[in-house]
Amino acid sequence: MPDLLWDDVRDFLDPDLMGALPDLFVPEVSVEDWQALFDLVEASGWAWEWRVGVSPGGALPAAAEVFARPVDAETVELRVQPVAGVLVIFRPRSAEEIDFDVDLRELQGQAGVDLLCGLLRTIGRRLGKVVAMTAEGDHGNPVLGFDPVADRVVLMAEPRSMASVTGREAGARSRTAGFG
């Protein structure tokens, strides 16, 4: 049985409501947790690419090396494809939080929900930590995520109505009342 159903989370996977690249994160981590993530990616069979600046960077370094780099060093990212057509970008900016993005346009329908839940569950189980998703730029308000106590992906907020968020509610009411 799926962790979440498309009909229950469609607003949370709507790029117009959440932003195309919502914020996903694992709070309160360490360099060892980053290393566990790197090890997971290498062992998973997922396609991946390590990038330094805009160029491919070759082999995946140890997490300790990544966080020992000078503050003014080029940015780095780990680009992962858990399945063809879906890109996850991890950005090691801080040793205290794992930040990453997914493109919601690649995660539509129940198959997209299942893929996202599987990814969050896999990362959360490996680290034994919460993995949360918020709207793009709304880091403090998680909407869904992996709960290690429940051992599944759960809703962390009530789904928003697309109509009420976008202001289309009034127009919809007038059309149904015969005024539009």
N, C-alpha and C positions, 0 to 999 in steps of 0.2 A: 504494500500500500504506500502511495507517495506521502512524503512529509507534508506537502502543501498542494492544494489544487488550484489550477489556473483561474477558475471562477472566483476564488477567494483572494487571489493576489494580483489579478490583472492590472489594477491601478498601480501597484508597487513595481510592476515591470513595464509601465508605460513611459517611454522616453520623453513624451511631452510633459508629463507630470513630475517625473523623478530626475529628469536630465538623462541624456543618452549614456553618460558614464557615472553611475551612482558611486558613492564612496563605500568601499568595503574595507574592513579593518579587523585586526586582532589586537586588542589593547593589552597593555602590561606584559610585554614580551621581553626577551633577552636575546643576546647574540646567539645563544644556544638554540632558542626557538627559531630564529632565522635559519640557522644551520639545519635544523630538523626540516624546515620547509624546503630548503635547497635539496636535501637528501631525498625528500618525498618526490620532488619534481624529477630528479634524475632517475629514481627507481620506478616511477609510475608508468613509464613508456610514453608519456606525453611528449609531443614535439615542443622544443624550447629553444630560445636564443638569448644569450647574454649580450647586452648592448652597453657600450661605453660611449656616451654622447649619442651621436646618430649612427655610429658604426658598429657592426657586429664585433663582439669582444672575445670570441673564442670560448675557451673552457669556463665553466662556472667556478669562480673562486670560492674559497672558504669564506663564510660569513665574517669571521674575525678580520680577514683581509679587507673586506668591503668597508667595514666600519672603522678601520685604521687609516683609511685614506684621508688626505688633507681636506679641510673644509672647502677649499676652493677648487677641488678636483671636479672633473666633468661628471655630470649626472650619470647614473647607471640604472638599468632596468632589466628585469627578467621577463621576457615575453613568452608566454606558455599557451599552447593550444591543446586543451584536454581532449577535444575532438575537432575534426576539420570544420572550419568555418566559425569557430568561437575562439576569440583571443582574450586572454587574461594577462594584465600587465602589473607586475609587482614592482614597486618603487622603494628600494631600501634607502630611505631618507633618515630614518631614526632607528636606533637599536631597540627602542622602547615600544614601537608599534609597527606592525606589518600592515602596510597600506597597499591596496590594489584596486584595479578597475576591471569591469567587464562592460561590454557594449550591450545595452538592453535590446537593441534592434536585432541582435543575434540570439536572443533568448525568448522568443515569443511562443505562446501555446504551452500545452502541458509538457511537451518534450523539453522546452526551454526551462520551465520550472524544475523539472526533474534533473536536468543537467546542473543548474545553479545549486539546487539542494545537495546533489551529490558532491559537487566541488566544495561547498561550505562544510559539509559533513566530513569529507575526507581530510580537509585541513584541520578542522576542529578536533577530530578524533586523534590525529597525529600529535597535535599540540596539547590536547586536553584543555582547550580554552574556548571561550565564546568567539565566534566569528560573526560580525554584524554588518548590516547594509543600511545606509542612510541615503536620502536624496542627495544629489550632487550639491556639494557645498553646505550641507546641513548635518555636519558631523556629530552633533549632540543628540540627535533624535533617531535612533535605530528603528527600522520598520520590520525587519525580519532578520533572523540569524540562527546559527547553530548554537544550541544550548547543551553544554556537555553533561549537565545533570539529567536532562530528558533524553540525551543521546539522539537528538533529531533537530531538524530545522523547524523553528516555530515563528509565529507572528509576534512581533514586539510592539505593534501599534495596530490600531483599527484601520482597515483599508479606507482610503479617501474616495469619495465619489468624484469621478472625472468631471461630471457636470458642475458640481458645486465648486471645485477647485478652479475651473476655467471660466466660470461665469456663464456657462451655457444653461444652467438650471432654469433661469427665468425664461429664456427663449424656448426651452423644451416645454415648460408649463404652458406658455401661451400657444404653442403649436397644438398641444394636446387639448387645449380648451377651445380650439378653433379660431384663435386670434393671430396665427402666424402663417 
